[in-house]
Amino acid sequence: MEHRRIGSLEVSVVGIGCNNFGVRLDQAGTDDVVGAALDEGITFFDTADVYGASRSESFLATSLGGRRSEVVIATKFGLPSAELPGGGSAAYVRSSCERSLRELRTDVIDLFQYHVRDATVPLDETMGAMAELVAEGKVREIGCSNFSSVDLRAARGIAGVPPFASVQNQYSLLWREPERDVLDTLDALGMALLPYYPLGNGLLTGKYRRGEDIDEGTRLGMMPEDRRAHWLGDTLLDIVEAIRAISDDVGIPMATLAFSWLAHHPEVSSVIAGASSAEQVRQNAAAVTTLDPSVIERLDEATASMISPG
């Protein structure tokens, strides 16, 4: 398993998104996924205080048991939920960190991420509180999620705080918006990208075809109708079919194309994907390979419309 860097941290190029822990997966299922990940050399686990109805962190801690020192744990704060108020105030940053430390049963969070920017709180207040946690040794690196290029540059301009080491944004063959300006910003600032939805909510696994029924237990099946309509609309399904044709032609599974295309970008440190079984973990772990430049070019051309103009 290849490893890359997020600031001072070294992480596996394939990571596990822990959003299924506590909802789609009970503790036994979480144990299976985490155990398979460790067996495959995956060392990066990405969770959040709101994942799994706020149970994901605790489930992950239980599954890791005495192997905490072998992995890099990223968690997030700030997104409101039924269980947590969210926000970016200094008081909330600190209370969220203390809660995550307890839930994860650890003395330090490797990567503490601001999940979504709170427009009611100045960014320097939030980052100042995060900086205090780093100084106290409770957090190793800080990051953000769902930040625009403007937000990233504003954060870097705040004096007296450690810089964000990474940003976690949506990026895939079905959503190439980071190429408009975020990737250039990351290059300029020396930051890592952690793409989420790398498989486009399952569309890039190759198991969905136009007109076929969707399993209610899948991520797509559990979505509200309006979001499901977006992902299963003709625009995206046309792109999926174009990628499927490339997959069939070159003899490389669609998921491998999706993961490897992302990993080919130097800004990407780890491709984060959720898993609901040990078999999915093994498939994801094997899904990063070096693609021939001609395949990259064909994928770029087939999905060029996934970058909005301007």
N, C-alpha and C positions, 0 to 999 in steps of 0.2 A: 504494500500500500504506500503510494507516494505521500509525502508530507510537505506542507507549505506553511507559511508564517502569517500570523495575525499579530502585529507588533512583536512582543517578546514571546508569544506563544507559538508552539509548533503543533499543527493539527493535520489530521488525515484529510486527503483531498475529497473523500466522501464522508459526509457527516450524517448523523441521525437527527431528524426533526422529531421532537417528543410530544407533538400535539395530540397524538392518539392515546398517550398514556393517561388512564383515568376515565376515559370516555369509551372509545372503541375497544380499548384493551383493558382488561382487569390486571391485577398484580401478576398473575401467572403468565398472561400473555406478554406483559411488559418484560418479565424475566426472560422469556424466550427471545424477544427482540434484542434486548441488551446483551444477553449471552452470545447470541449469534454475531452481533456487531463486534464484540471483543474478540471472538474467535477469528473474525475476518480482518482484524487489525484496524478497525475503525476506532478512533480515539476521541472524536469530537461529537458532543451531544448538545443540542440546542433546545432549550426549553423556555418557559416563561411563567410568570406568576399566575397568569390567567388560563394557561393550557390545562385541558382535562378537567374543566370546572374547578380549577385551582388545586388539582391533585397531582398533576404531572411531576412536579419537582419531588414530592414525597415518594411517588412510585419509582422514579429514577434512582433516588438515593437507596431505596430498599433493594432494587435490582443490582446496583453496583456493589453493595455490601462493603467488603474490605478492599475493593479494587479502585476506590476513589482516586488514589495517587496515579493510576495508569491512564487517566483520561483528562480531557479539557472540557469543563462545563461552562456553557454560556446560558445565561438567563436574561430575562427582560422585565422591565417595569413600565408602568405609565398608561397602559391601555385599560380603559374602564371595562368592567364586567358586572355580572350579577353579584359576584362575590366581593369585588374590590372596586373602590371609587376611581382609581387611576389618577393621572395628573403628573405634573412635573415640578411641584413645589419642593423646596429643600427638605421640608419635614417629611413629605411623602417619599422622596428618594431614600432618605435614611430608614424610614420604617419599612419600606419595601425590601431594602437590602437585608435588614435584620430578619424579616420574615423569610426571605429566600434562603438565608444562611441556616435558619432553623429547619426549614422544609428539606433542604438538600443535605442537612447534617454534615456540614463542612465548615471549616474555619475561614475559607476564602473562596470567592467567586472568581473564576478565571477571566471571564468576559461578561461585564455587566452592561446591558444595552438599554437605551432609551427607546421604548417600543414605538411610540408615535408622539410627535411633538405636540405639546400642550400650548396652544396659542395664547392662553391667558397668563402664562408664566414666562418671564424673560429667560432666554436660553442661558445667559450667564449665571442665573440662580441655579438652574438645574445642573449645569456642568460644574459649578462651584461645589455643590453638594457631592457630586460624583468624585470630584478631586479630593475632597476630604476623606472619602472612603478608601481611595487609593493610598493616601498618606497614612491612614490608620492600618493598612495591611489587610483590609477586608475585601478588596478588589484588586486584581492584577492589571487588567486592561479595561478600558471603557469603549463602548461602541454605540451605534444608533441604528435605527431601522425606519424605513419609509421616509427618508430624508431626500430632498431635492438637492441639486447642485448648489443652488443658492443657500440652502440651509447648511450644507457641508462647509461652504466657504465662510459663512457667518460663524460657525462653531470654531473653525480654525483661527478666526480673528480675535477670539476671546483670550485675553492675556491671563497668565497665572494659573492655567489649568492644563492638565495633560491632554493631548489631542485624542480625538476618537481614532481608534486603531482600525475600525471597520464600519461598514454600513451593510445592513441586511435589507435588500430590496428585491422586488419581484424581477426575475430575469429568466428568460427561456427562449426557445425558438418561436414560441407563440406570444412573447412579450419582450420586444427588443428596445424598449424605450431608454434604458440606461445608456445605449450607444449614442443618443442624441447629445448628451453633455456630461452625464455622471461618470462614465468611464474616464474621460479626459480629466475630470476633476480629481478622481482617485489617483490617477497617474501623477498629477501635479502635487497632490498632498501626501503621496506615499501611503495611501490607505488600501485596505483589502475589501473585496466585495464578497458577501455571502448571499448567493442567490436563493430565493425561496420560490416555490412552485416550479422546480426545474422540469417536471414532467407535465406541466400545464394541467394540474388537477387530474392527472391520469390519462389525458388524451394522447400523450406521447409514449405511453406504454405499448401501444399497438393493439390493445384489447377492445377498443371502442370503434365501432363502425356506424356510419350514417344509417339511421332508421332502426337500429337495434335497441332493445330495452336496456335501461341502466339498472344495475343491481342497487337496491335501496340501501344496502350496507356500505357502499363505497362513498368516497368524499363527494363525488358528483351527485350521487343519489340522495345524500343528506342535505344538499344545498337548498336554500329557498328557491322558489320557482323562477324568479327573475334572474338570479345569478346563474342557475342551471341553463336558462334559455340563452344567456350570453355564451357560455362555454360550448353549448351544443348547437350554436347558430351556424349558418352556412359559411360565413366568413372563416371561422376557425376550422371547421371541418374540411373546407377546401384545402387549407394549408396542411392539415393533418394528412390528407390523402396524397398531397405532393411529397411530403416527407416519407410516407409509406412507400411510394414508388421508388424513391432513392434508396430506402432501406432494402427493398426487394432486389434492386439492381446491383447494389454493392455487397449484399449478403451480410449486413450488419443490423442487429435488432434496433428498432426505433429508440428504445430507452438508452441503448449504448450511444447512438448518435446524439441524443439529447444531452446526456451527461458529458460526453467527450467534447461536444461543441462548446459547452460552457467552460470546461476545464482548459480548453485550448486558449482561453483569454487569460493573460497573465495577471489581471486584476483579481481573478477568482481564486480564493484560498481554499474554500471547501464548498462542495455542492451538497446542500442540505435537502434531504428527502425523508419524509415520514415512511414508516413501514408498519404493517399490521400483522406480519408473520416473519419467522426466521428465514423462510425461503425468499421473501422480498428483500430482506437485508442482504442475503447472499447474492441476489441478482444485482442489487445496487452496488455492492462492493466490487463486482466484476465489470461494472458498466463504464469504467473510464479507461480509454485506450487512446493511442495517438492516431488521429485520423489523417489520411492522405490530404494534402492541400486541395486537391481537386474535389474531394468530398466536402470539405469546408466551404469551398466556393459554391458548390451546388446547393448546399443548405442555406447559405447566405442569400443566394438568388431566389430560392423558393420561398423564403420567409421575409423578403425585403419589405413587404407591405406591413409587417409588424412593427415597423418604426414609423411613427406618424410624421408627416412632412412638417418642415419648419423648425 
